[in-house]
Amino acid sequence: MENCLFCKIVAGEIPSTKVYEDDRILAFRDINPQAPTHILVVPKTHIADCNAITADNACVVAHIFTQIPKIAAAENLTGGYRVVSNCGADAGQTVQHLHFHILGGKALALEMA
């Protein structure tokens, strides 16, 4: 997508601090971290949000979830971590590109915002 922030990061047009990359996904540090470790994991193919996951693109989402534990382990998140995806404006999604937040590095609050 032409104006998608994450598509521009994937394309290398906007710099990021990469922590993992392969042919299907990119993981990078959030510029406004909400925890000591805050990593975003995005598919390289543009998928708008969870509602846009289909049988044709679900394999990349499955791949993301096979890589998340490896990324967390590489970040030494031995005490646990949270994986979050916001879907739509009411949920707080600010970039219309499917992404998963890996949050950890401290005990996280249990209540929902």
N, C-alpha and C positions, 0 to 999 in steps of 0.2 A: 504494500500500500504506500502510495506516494508521500503522504504526510504522517505516517505512523512513526512515532519516536523509536519504538523497539525495532521496527524494520530498518530504520536508519542505523541503529546500534549494531544490528546483525550485519548490515552491509559495510560496517566500518566507517560510515560517514560521521558518526558521533562517537567519541572515545568512551570506553568503559574499562572497568577493572575486571577483566575476565578471570574466572576461577575454574571454568570447565568449558570445553567446546568440542563438538564432534560434527559430523555431517548433517545432523538433524536438529540439534539444540545448542543453545548458548546459555551459560550461567555467569552472572556478573554481580558485583557488589552494588547494593542500593545506595544511591547518593544521599538519601535521607533515612539512615538506618533507624529502625524502631527497636533494635536489640543489638548487643555487641556483635553478633554475626547476623547479617541480613543480606541474603542473596536472592536474586531474581533468576528464575529459570524460564526461558522462553523457547517456543518452537521457532525454527528459522523460517518456516512457512507461516504466512499470516493467517491466524485464526482469531477472530474478534474476541471471543469469550467462551465460557463453558457452554452457552447455548448454541454455539456454532460447531461444537464437536459432532462429527458424523462418523458413520461406519468407514468412510473413506480416509478420514484423518485421525481416527482414534489411535492408530498405531504409534503416532508420534507422542501422544499423551501417555500411552503405556511406556514408551521408551523414557520419557521424562521421569516417570515414577520408578523405573529400574535404576536410573542414574542418581536420583535424589539421595538415597542412602550412601552411595559412594562419595558424593559431594560432601554430605554431612560428616562422613568419616574423615575425609581429607581436611576438613575444618576442625577436627577434634571435638565434635559435638557429642561427646560420650555420655553426657547426662541427659540427653534427649533434645528434641527440636520440634518445632511446629511447622506445618506446611499449610499455607493459606492461599486461596484464590478468590478474588472478589469478582462478582459477575453483575455488571450494571452499575449505574450511577448511585442508586440507593444503597448499594453494598460498599461503595467507596472506590469503584474501579475508575481510575483516572486516565489510564492508557488503554485504548481499545485494541489490545493485542493480548491474547491469552498468556497469562504468566502465573507462576507459582512462587510465593515467598517462602524461603527457608529462614526461620527465625530461631535463634538459640544463643548460647553463650552465657545464659543466666536462667534462673528460675522465672518462668513467665507467669503472669497473672492468669487466673482461671476465668474471670468474668469477661463477658462480651461487652464491647463498646456500645 
